[in-house]
Amino acid sequence: MTARTYTSHVIVRWSDMDIFKHVNHARMVTLLEEARIDSLLSAGPEIAHLFETSVVAGIEVRYRTPLKHSDSPLAVTMWIEKLRAVDVTLRYEVRSAHAAPDSKPAVTAITQLAFADPDAGTLRRLSADERAALSAWTTED
């Protein structure tokens, strides 16, 4: 099965740079968040609504090639890699605006998002309808 992906274009700000003129790690996490929010809003209200009570349970970022201000806007392609009862794992590939879409990504990342019940203060399970809505964005069979 081929995953349905979404590519967001995020602007690198001058303040995102470190002393070596590369995108700073903490700022890369913020750029990934901006791309994730864009993708959720673009997926429609039923998907965006699901993530209103999600929390980041984990994040991993791997740098293959430094990204600079001149690489802006970054093309961030993402999809759901794993869909489980209470969480999803999103996978990201980040490329320079000047890179071919099929080139090796400069940055790869994953974010594990868990779904919460804020009133109970616990995680909550996805319903069958919610899992069905999310399954179009996953690489799982």
N, C-alpha and C positions, 0 to 999 in steps of 0.2 A: 504494500500500500504506500502511496506517495502522500506525504503530509501536505496539508494546505499551509502555506507559509505566508508571512506578511513581512514586507520590507518598509521600515520607517527611515526617514532621512532626518538626522539630528545635527544641529549646528554646533560646532565646537567653538566655544567662547575663548577669548584670550585668557580669561581667568582659569580655564581648564588646564592650562599648561603648567608643567613643573620647571625647575631650573634648567633642565636639559632640553627644554622646548618640546617635550613629549606630553601627551595627555596623561595627567596625574591619575593614579589608581582610584582614589576616592571619587574623582570626577568622572572616571569611566563608569563606575557603578551608577552615578547619577544619570549619565547619558543613556545607559541601559534602561533605567527606570523611565526616563522620558519616552524612549522607544516603546517600552512595554505598555505604558499608558495610552500612547497613540494607537497601538495595535488593538488594545481592548476596546477603545472608543470606536474604532473603525469596524470592529467585528459585529457591532449592533448592540442594542440595549440589553438583550437577554444574556449575552456574554459579559458585557461591561458590569451589569448588575451583580453577577456572580462574584466578581473580584472586589466589590466594595468592602467586603469583610475579610479579604485575604490578608495574610501576614507573611512576610519573608521568613522562611524557616532556615534557609541556607543559600549561599551564593558562592560560586567559584568562577574566577576570571583567569584566563591564560592568555599571555601576550606572545604572539609569534613575531610581529614586526611593530616597531614603534609607530604611533600615529601622531601627526603634527597638526597644527592649526591649518596649514595649507591643504590637508586632506579633507577638510570640511566641505559639504555636509557628509557625515558618515552614513553609510548604508548599513542598517542593522536589520538583518533577516532573522526572523524567529518563528518557532513552532513549538507545539507541546511534544516533548519527548516521552514523558510518562504521565499517565492518568491513573490515579489511585483513588481509594475511597474518600480520603480527606485532603488530598493534595495533588498538585501537578508539578512537573518539572518542565520548565521552559528552556529551550536551547537557543542560543544566539550565535550568529556569525557577523562580525563587524569588518567592513571593508572601507577603504578610502573611496571618496567620491570619484576618483580617477581610475579605480580598479575595475576590471571586468567582473560581471556578476558571478562567473564561474571560476574566478581566481581563488587562490588560497586566502582564507580570511586572515586579517592582521590580528584579530582578537577573537577568541571563542569563550563562551561563558554559559553557565547554567544558573537558573534561579529556581529554588523549590518554594512554592507558594502553598501554604496551608489555609484551609477555609475555617473560619472561626464563627462561633456563636457569641457575639459580644455580651449579650445579656447573661449568659451562663458562665462566660469566661473559659470556655472549652472549645476544642476543635469540633467541627460538625462534619457529618458524612454528606457526600453529594447524593442528590436524589437521582433516580434513573433518568428523568428528563434532563437534569443538569449534565449528567455524564454523556447523554446522547448529543447535547448541544456542543460539548467540548470535543467529542470524538472526531469531528471533522478536522480538527487542528492537530491531531496526534499522528505519530509514526507507528503506533501499535496496530497490530492486526485485529 
